[in-house]
Amino acid sequence: MKHVLGVDGGGAKTSARLLSVGPSGRLCLLGSGLAGGSNPLSVGWDAAQSAIGQAIAAATEQAGAAPDAAVLAIAGCASPSARERLDAWAQTQGFAPRLAVVPDTEPLLATVPAGESAIGLIAGTGTAALVRRTDGTTEVVGGWGYLIDDAGSGYAVGRDALRHVALRADRGEPADALTEALLLHAGVGSPPELKGALYGAADPRGWAARLAPMVLGLAASGDPIAIQIATENAAALAALARHTALRVGPDDRPRVRLAGGLAVGSPLYRSGVIEQLVAAGWAPSQVTLAGDAACACGQLAARLG
């Protein structure tokens, strides 16, 4: 096996990495590609497949090589039926002779040594956790989706900001800093116009999630309402980790690998989650960022027989 392809698809973006495999198994990045979201449950199957194809085409063109094996980790494909549907499509595209479709949680713990328990905690457009026990068995916790529970996600942060703006408008209160920033971001002049912008979007969930960086930026600058929203959602994400740790044992605190655009992109949010986990008994050294998910998929692809 000379080249492998890893694809990480989320609700907001899709990343592809084409890597070479050295004699010792060491991977070297040759090309990268980036496209829009590819969670079929939020953007639809046609848009998801288009984004995956665009990201892969960009990575292979940049690398000037074709992969021998590929692993696609796509949000919204946790169920066997969804994976089978995406796998059937991917096989027709000829992305690689050997190919596997896995849930987006799968690459989180690809680099954790065998025999160690660990938790992979995703905070992106949505949230989910993956626990791996010492015997190698795994289990997904959370990941229920925004209509049931996406606590601590980019969607939840954006939704909470929208709720704050709506409540102030209903009370007849003047616009505060968060309201003004949200209206500017949405390109509308008043809170009632937000309804048209949100519900008229092709992907309302993704539209709300894209408010999160703005909200967390305000929190970093000291806005009290944005800080409250960030703190409450960081606590909810830490609670998911605590619930997940119970799958290992009542007193266990496995190492935690953080992933997803929210955890990676906002130092303030990441620090809030770590603080909550430390308060719950984790050592600071046990909570670290996961590696690049698309590269981790490349590592998984290198193991395909």
Summary of the structure (lengths in Angstrom):
residues: 305
radius of gyration: 19.9
end to end distance: 9.5
largest distance: 67.5
contacts: 1127
relative contact order: 0.17
helix: 47%
strand: 21%
